[in-house]
């Protein structure tokens, strides 16, 4: 599909987007029919653009570039730089929510795989993004369950259902809104770049 140099370029772009998206909060705007009374107002979606960056690079760069960018992101966060939301370092592995970060790798790969199975249409790109998002959440919930079962240091007081609600259920509405934006952006860019 892509030459190795293109995949490397896309994975570098994906790494930068993911790092930037970690610290960039996602916002929405009020509905158009309320603009006459209150004007255009923004509101927080309660999530960052991080997951959107993961899915966007899968849609634009493909499965290999998407997975490679997320591997690089995890390696950087675990060894070199505080690029995660709460810093970084090898100790991050013991955090119960680390599974969501691990899920970025298969999530980006699945999103990229499905995004290039057919011509870029809104519905196929939306399906690939939703599949990637679902993969991220499945990995995160599995990691939460494992950390709950083994009671790792720092997770002794982990209550499983509240953790699943906090990291998955409450984040989903905002992340679904981000998926809609990523789908439209990927659709436009794929057509502008003729692939």
C-alpha positions, 0 to 999 in steps of 0.5 A: 500500500505505502512505501516504507518511507511513507509509513515512517513519515505517517508514523512520525506524524501519528506520534506527534499528533498523539503527543499533542492530543494528550494535552489538548481538550476536545470541545464541541459547539452548541447546536445551530438553532440556539445561536440566535439566542446565545450565540455560538458557545463551546463546551468541553466534551470531557475527553482529550484529542488523544484517541482521535489522533490514534484513529486519525493516523490509522485512517490516513497512514494505514495499519502499520503506520498507526501501530508503529506510531503508538508503539513509539508513543508508549516507548517514549512515555515509558522510558524518556519523556512525560508524554502521558496525561499523568507524566510517564516512566516505567511505573505507568505500567502499574496504573490500572488505566495503562491498558487503554494506552496499550490498546492504542496499538491494536486500535490504530492497527485495526482502524488502519486495516479497515480504513484501507479495505475499501474506498474512503467513504464516510461510512467505511471510515466511521466503521473503522474508527468505531472498531478502533475505539472499541478495541481500545476500550476492550484492551483497557477493560481487560487490563482493569480486570487483570489489575483488579484480580492481581491487586498490583501495588497501587491498585489494592483499593481498585473498585472494578465497576467504578473504574470501568465506568470512569475510564470507559462508560463516561468517556464514550460520549465525548470520544464518539463525538471525536470519532465523528470529527475524525471521520469527516477529517479523514474523509476530506484528507483522503480525497484531497490526497487522492488515495 
